[in-house]
Amino acid sequence: MHAKTMEGLIGARTNMELLGTPFRVYKEARLKGDTAKMEQAMGYMSDFHETAYEYKEEADEGMKEDAEETRKIEEEQRKEAIQKRREEREKLEERTTENRNADTDTVEISEEGKVLLKGNVDSGSVGSDEIKMDAVKEPVTYTKTGETVPSEQGASISVSV
């Protein structure tokens, strides 16, 4: 909230509260029939009332400035988000075209999977749902036609679906 808005709100509230004192004096003067005091009290009331409305206008102006600043910030954030989405989409399109150009599918085994596989082989127990390590001596890559192609040592393996 701008200082202008705060000043306007506080000033308007204070002047509206201050209206009570000259109004009380006006009522007392009316009961006594003192017209000079009544006019003087009405002058103070008018001054406080005008000042309160000036502060209200200042608060309104400050709120407009706040709204404009907020709108600009939101617009900048929206533009940044759009730019970020475009960059992400371009990266995704690049990865997609790279994957389309590849002739083979690749599979990557996680570190946990490698540890489990090694644990099964080291224990020597091979059940019906366990993998025999002797069957696979080196990584094998299969082409779309089902033929095996020896994999390159040191090549990174990734799965894309």
C-alpha positions in Angstrom: 0.0 0.0 0.0 1.4 3.4 -1.0 2.1 6.1 1.6 -0.3 8.3 -0.3 -3.1 5.8 0.3 -2.3 5.3 4.0 -2.1 9.1 4.5 -5.4 9.6 2.8 -7.2 6.9 4.7 -5.8 8.0 8.1 -6.4 11.7 7.4 -10.0 11.2 6.3 -10.8 9.0 9.3 -9.2 11.4 11.7 -11.1 14.4 10.3 -14.4 12.5 10.4 -13.8 11.7 14.0 -12.9 15.3 14.7 -16.3 16.4 13.4 -17.9 15.2 16.6 -16.4 17.9 18.8 -17.7 21.0 16.9 -21.1 19.2 16.3 -21.4 18.7 20.1 -20.6 22.4 20.6 -23.2 23.3 18.0 -25.9 21.3 19.8 -25.0 23.0 23.1 -25.1 26.4 21.6 -28.4 25.7 19.9 -29.9 24.7 23.3 -28.6 28.0 24.8 -29.7 30.0 21.7 -26.2 31.3 21.1 -26.2 31.8 17.3 -22.6 33.1 17.1 -21.2 30.0 18.7 -23.4 27.9 16.4 -22.0 29.6 13.3 -18.5 29.2 14.6 -19.0 25.5 15.3 -20.6 25.1 11.8 -17.4 26.7 10.3 -15.2 24.2 12.1 -17.5 21.3 11.0 -17.3 22.5 7.4 -13.5 22.8 7.6 -13.1 19.3 9.0 -15.6 17.9 6.5 -13.8 19.5 3.5 -10.4 18.3 4.8 -11.8 14.7 5.2 -13.0 14.8 1.6 -9.6 16.1 0.4 -7.9 13.2 2.2 -10.5 10.8 0.7 -9.5 12.0 -2.8 -5.9 11.5 -2.0 -6.6 8.0 -0.8 -8.5 7.3 -4.0 -5.6 8.6 -6.1 -3.2 6.4 -4.1 -5.4 3.3 -4.6 -5.4 4.0 -8.4 -1.6 4.1 -8.4 -1.5 0.9 -6.4 -3.8 -0.8 -8.8 -1.7 0.4 -11.8 1.5 -0.8 -10.2 -0.1 -4.2 -9.4 -1.3 -4.5 -13.0 2.2 -3.8 -14.3 3.8 -6.3 -12.0 1.2 -9.0 -13.0 1.8 -8.2 -16.7 5.5 -8.7 -16.3 5.0 -12.0 -14.4 2.6 -13.1 -17.2 5.2 -12.3 -19.8 7.9 -14.2 -17.9 5.7 -17.2 -17.5 4.9 -17.2 -21.3 8.6 -16.9 -22.1 9.4 -19.8 -19.8 6.7 -22.0 -21.3 8.0 -21.3 -24.8 11.5 -22.3 -23.8 10.2 -25.5 -22.2 8.2 -26.3 -25.3 11.2 -25.7 -27.5 13.3 -28.0 -25.4 10.6 -30.6 -25.4 10.3 -30.4 -29.2 14.1 -30.8 -29.6 14.1 -33.9 -27.4 11.1 -35.2 -29.3 12.8 -34.8 -32.7 16.0 -36.3 -31.4 14.0 -39.4 -30.2 12.2 -39.6 -33.5 15.5 -39.6 -35.4 16.9 -42.4 -33.3 16.7 -45.9 -34.9 16.7 -47.8 -31.7 15.0 -47.9 -28.4 17.1 -47.7 -25.2 16.5 -48.9 -21.7 18.1 -47.5 -18.5 18.3 -49.5 -15.3 18.2 -47.5 -12.2 20.9 -47.8 -9.5 18.4 -49.5 -7.2 17.6 -52.0 -9.9 21.3 -52.7 -10.5 21.9 -53.3 -6.8 18.9 -55.7 -6.6 20.1 -57.6 -9.7 23.6 -57.9 -8.3 22.1 -59.1 -4.9 20.1 -61.8 -6.7 23.2 -63.0 -8.6 25.5 -62.9 -5.6 23.1 -64.9 -3.4 23.0 -67.7 -6.0 19.3 -68.2 -5.6 17.3 -68.1 -8.8 13.6 -68.5 -8.5 10.8 -68.5 -11.1 10.4 -64.7 -11.1 14.1 -63.9 -10.7 16.5 -63.0 -13.6 19.5 -65.2 -14.4 22.5 -63.1 -14.8 24.4 -65.7 -16.8 21.9 -65.2 -19.7 23.0 -61.6 -20.3 26.8 -61.0 -20.4 26.7 -57.5 -22.0 24.1 -54.9 -22.7 22.2 -55.5 -25.9 20.2 -53.0 -28.0 17.3 -54.2 -30.2 16.3 -52.4 -33.4 12.7 -52.0 -34.5 13.0 -55.2 -36.6 14.0 -57.2 -33.5 17.7 -57.6 -34.4 20.3 -57.2 -31.7 23.0 -54.6 -32.1 26.0 -54.5 -29.7 25.9 -51.4 -27.6 28.6 -48.8 -27.5 30.7 -48.7 -24.3 30.4 -45.3 -22.6 27.2 -44.3 -24.4 24.5 -42.8 -22.2 21.3 -44.8 -22.1 17.9 -43.1 -21.7 14.3 -44.2 -22.1 11.9 -42.0 -24.0 8.3 -42.9 -24.4 
